[in-house]
């Protein structure tokens, strides 16, 4: 005898089920800078998402999301910090895992975007690796990107998904202003950084100077020859997006001192500090450094010369605004 079913009763039960709120926010992180991710969660008063992210003995990366993310609004906080390629692979695999777990939207929060210097073909037969990174992030399943102070603004155009680029310049400038140092001149390490220097100078009510820098070969070597502007009897404040080997800012500091500056301070959003950069910076004429925590906080020989400026409130507020559908640009409205 064939059994009969009451579909009306079934539908009635479904209609009574309380639907989960669409787009509930959840933050996840890999191993590149977990402290920053937890600080962002503290700002937002939310708990960090539960996930396993580790390597097998064969050097393959494994990711497992340990909670329900279906129809959630997901933010993956993962700066591309050292080891850079491991951080990138963790990011891509996490995005893929979240996508396959039916997340409603995935935002890749990249406080530091690696390979940003490879943004064009400046030699024959070289890649545009920044564009490749954008393609990989999109292919993995990210719906949008949130980042801070890209090395080159055109990297935003490498993505076919929305990109919100924040800047830490106002935070760095205001922190330095609070120190009460007078007779300042803001120094850009090259012509490309003139806009950043001009923004900083506006906050500090100071003039600007620009270094004439050229890059030599592919080994991060630079030559700084000329100074445009007057630094005589002034305190120079060098502002840059990132410090890698340290050669550029040290050369800049030595040149402004040779042109009569009284003292030199430096600020940068991303303290990459590869190789012997810490030693080089510690032995330079620069009195103090202001660094953000887009990359893990530096500990070691030069820690006493560093003032740490956290970007967790900046990223946290941007995440809140993205989640709620309000303006991110208003964060920087004067």
C-alpha positions in Angstrom: 0.0 0.0 0.0 1.4 3.4 -1.1 2.0 5.9 1.7 0.6 9.4 1.4 2.4 12.5 2.7 0.9 15.8 3.7 3.0 18.5 1.9 0.8 21.2 3.4 2.0 20.2 6.9 5.6 20.1 5.7 5.4 23.6 4.3 3.7 24.9 7.4 6.6 23.6 9.5 9.1 25.3 7.2 7.3 28.6 7.4 7.5 28.5 11.1 11.3 28.0 11.2 13.1 31.2 12.3 15.5 32.1 9.5 19.1 33.0 10.3 19.9 36.7 9.9 21.4 37.2 6.5 24.9 38.7 6.5 25.9 38.2 10.1 29.5 39.3 10.4 32.3 36.9 11.1 36.1 37.5 11.1 38.7 34.8 10.4 42.5 34.9 10.3 45.4 32.8 9.3 48.9 32.8 10.8 50.4 36.0 9.3 49.3 38.5 12.0 46.8 37.0 14.4 47.3 39.8 17.0 46.0 42.4 14.6 43.0 40.3 13.8 42.2 39.9 17.5 42.6 43.6 18.1 40.1 44.3 15.3 37.7 41.9 16.9 38.1 43.7 20.2 37.3 47.0 18.5 34.2 45.4 16.9 33.3 43.5 20.1 33.0 40.2 18.2 34.8 36.9 18.6 37.4 35.6 16.1 36.1 32.9 13.9 37.2 29.3 14.7 39.4 27.7 12.0 42.4 25.3 11.7 45.2 26.6 9.5 48.4 24.6 9.6 50.9 22.7 7.5 51.2 19.0 7.0 54.7 17.4 7.2 54.8 17.4 3.3 54.6 21.3 3.5 51.0 21.4 2.2 48.7 23.9 3.9 45.5 22.7 5.4 42.4 24.8 6.3 39.2 23.8 8.0 36.5 26.2 9.1 35.2 25.0 12.5 31.8 26.9 12.6 28.8 27.6 10.4 29.4 30.4 7.9 26.4 29.8 5.6 25.0 33.1 4.3 27.4 35.1 6.6 29.4 38.2 5.8 33.0 37.0 6.2 36.1 39.0 6.6 39.5 37.2 6.3 42.3 39.3 7.9 45.6 38.1 6.4 48.4 40.6 5.6 50.9 39.1 3.1 53.7 39.1 5.7 56.8 37.0 5.9 56.9 34.1 4.9 55.0 35.9 2.1 54.2 33.0 -0.1 52.9 30.9 2.9 50.7 33.8 3.9 49.3 34.1 0.4 48.5 30.4 0.1 46.8 30.4 3.5 44.7 33.4 2.3 43.7 31.7 -0.9 42.8 28.3 0.7 40.8 30.0 3.4 38.8 32.0 0.9 38.2 28.8 -1.1 37.1 26.9 2.1 34.7 29.7 3.0 33.3 29.9 -0.5 32.6 26.2 -0.5 31.0 26.5 2.9 28.4 28.9 1.4 29.5 32.2 2.8 27.3 35.0 1.5 30.2 37.4 0.9 33.9 37.2 1.5 36.1 40.3 2.0 39.9 39.7 1.9 41.3 42.1 4.5 44.9 42.7 3.3 46.5 45.3 5.6 49.8 44.7 3.6 49.6 43.7 -0.1 52.8 42.0 -1.1 54.3 42.1 -4.6 53.1 45.7 -4.9 56.4 46.8 -6.4 55.8 44.5 -9.4 53.0 46.7 -10.8 54.3 47.2 -14.4 56.7 45.8 -17.0 59.7 48.0 -16.5 62.1 45.5 -18.1 61.7 42.9 -20.9 60.3 39.5 -20.0 59.3 40.3 -16.4 55.9 39.6 -14.8 53.3 41.9 -13.4 53.0 40.0 -10.2 50.7 42.4 -8.5 48.1 41.7 -11.2 48.7 38.0 -10.8 47.9 38.3 -7.0 44.7 40.1 -7.8 43.7 37.4 -10.3 44.4 34.6 -7.7 42.4 36.4 -5.0 39.4 36.8 -7.3 39.7 33.2 -8.6 39.8 31.9 -5.0 36.4 33.5 -4.4 36.8 36.9 -2.7 34.0 39.3 -3.4 35.9 42.5 -2.3 39.2 43.6 -0.9 40.1 45.9 2.0 43.7 47.1 2.2 46.0 49.9 3.5 48.4 52.1 1.5 49.1 50.1 -1.6 52.6 50.7 -3.0 51.0 51.9 -6.3 47.5 53.2 -6.6 46.9 51.5 -10.0 46.9 48.1 -8.2 43.2 48.8 -7.4 42.5 48.6 -11.1 44.0 45.1 -11.3 40.9 43.8 -9.5 37.5 43.3 -11.1 35.9 43.4 -7.6 35.5 46.4 -5.3 38.7 47.5 -3.5 38.7 49.8 -0.5 42.1 51.3 0.0 42.6 53.0 3.4 45.5 55.1 4.4 47.4 55.3 7.7 49.0 58.6 6.8 46.6 60.7 9.0 47.2 58.4 12.0 50.9 58.6 11.6 50.9 62.3 11.1 48.6 63.0 14.1 50.7 60.7 16.3 53.8 62.7 15.4 52.1 66.0 15.8 51.2 65.1 19.3 54.9 65.0 20.1 55.0 68.8 19.9 58.1 69.1 17.7 58.3 72.4 15.8 60.1 73.8 12.7 59.2 70.7 10.7 59.7 69.8 7.0 58.1 66.7 5.6 60.4 64.7 3.3 59.3 62.4 0.5 61.8 59.6 -0.4 61.0 60.0 -4.1 58.8 61.9 -6.5 56.2 59.1 -6.3 55.7 59.8 -2.6 55.1 63.5 -3.1 51.3 63.2 -2.7 51.7 61.3 0.6 54.2 64.0 1.8 51.8 66.8 0.8 49.0 65.2 2.8 51.2 64.8 5.8 52.5 68.3 5.5 48.9 69.6 5.4 48.2 67.9 8.8 51.4 69.1 10.3 51.2 72.6 8.7 54.8 72.2 7.4 56.6 72.6 4.0 57.8 69.6 2.0 61.0 68.4 0.4 61.5 65.7 -2.1 64.4 63.4 -2.8 65.5 62.5 -6.3 65.9 58.7 -6.2 66.7 56.2 -8.8 66.6 52.4 -8.5 69.7 50.4 -9.6 69.1 46.9 -10.9 66.9 44.3 -9.3 68.6 44.0 -5.9 66.6 46.7 -4.0 69.6 49.1 -4.4 68.8 52.8 -4.8 70.7 56.0 -5.3 69.6 59.2 -3.7 71.4 62.2 -5.2 69.5 65.5 -5.0 67.2 67.3 -2.6 64.3 69.5 -3.8 63.4 71.9 -1.0 64.9 73.5 2.1 65.7 71.5 5.2 68.2 73.9 6.8 67.8 74.2 10.6 64.6 72.1 10.5 63.5 68.8 11.8 62.9 66.4 8.9 60.0 64.0 9.0 60.4 61.3 6.4 57.1 59.6 5.4 56.9 56.5 3.2 54.5 53.6 2.5 56.9 50.8 3.4 60.5 50.2 4.4 62.0 47.1 2.9 65.9 47.0 3.0 66.0 50.4 4.7 68.5 51.8 2.1 66.2 54.5 0.8 65.2 56.1 4.2 68.8 55.9 5.5 70.2 57.6 2.4 67.4 60.2 2.6 68.2 60.8 6.3 71.9 61.2 5.6 71.3 63.6 2.8 68.9 65.8 4.7 71.4 66.0 7.6 74.2 66.9 5.1 71.9 69.7 3.9 71.6 71.2 7.4 68.7 69.5 9.1 68.8 69.5 12.9 67.2 66.0 13.3 65.4 63.3 11.4 62.3 61.2 12.3 60.6 58.7 10.1 57.2 57.1 9.7 56.0 54.2 7.4 52.9 52.2 7.2 54.5 48.8 6.5 57.7 47.9 8.3 58.8 45.0 6.0 62.4 45.3 7.3 64.0 42.4 5.4 67.7 41.3 5.6 69.8 43.6 7.8 67.3 46.5 7.6 66.8 46.6 11.4 70.6 47.0 12.0 70.8 49.6 9.2 68.0 51.7 10.6 69.2 51.4 14.2 72.6 52.8 13.2 71.2 55.6 11.0 70.8 59.3 12.0 67.1 58.8 12.4 66.0 59.4 16.0 62.7 57.6 16.0 60.4 55.5 13.8 56.6 55.4 13.7 55.3 52.1 12.3 51.9 50.6 12.1 51.0 47.0 12.9 49.9 46.0 9.4 52.8 43.6 9.8 53.8 41.9 13.1 55.2 44.3 15.7 59.0 44.4 15.6 61.0 43.1 18.5 64.8 43.3 18.7 67.7 45.7 18.7 65.8 48.7 17.5 62.5 48.3 19.4 63.4 51.2 21.7 63.4 53.6 18.7 60.0 52.5 17.5 56.5 53.9 18.3 53.8 51.5 17.3 50.6 52.9 15.9 47.7 50.4 15.7 45.5 50.3 12.6 43.0 48.0 14.3 40.5 50.8 14.9 40.9 52.0 11.3 40.3 48.5 9.9 37.6 47.8 12.4 35.6 50.9 11.6 36.0 50.2 7.8 34.8 46.6 8.3 31.8 47.9 10.3 30.9 50.3 7.5 31.3 47.7 4.8 29.1 45.3 6.7 26.4 47.9 7.4 26.5 49.3 3.9 27.6 52.8 4.9 30.4 55.0 3.4 34.0 54.0 4.0 35.2 57.2 2.3 33.7 59.3 5.1 36.4 58.0 7.4 38.7 60.4 5.7 36.4 63.3 5.1 37.9 66.5 6.4 
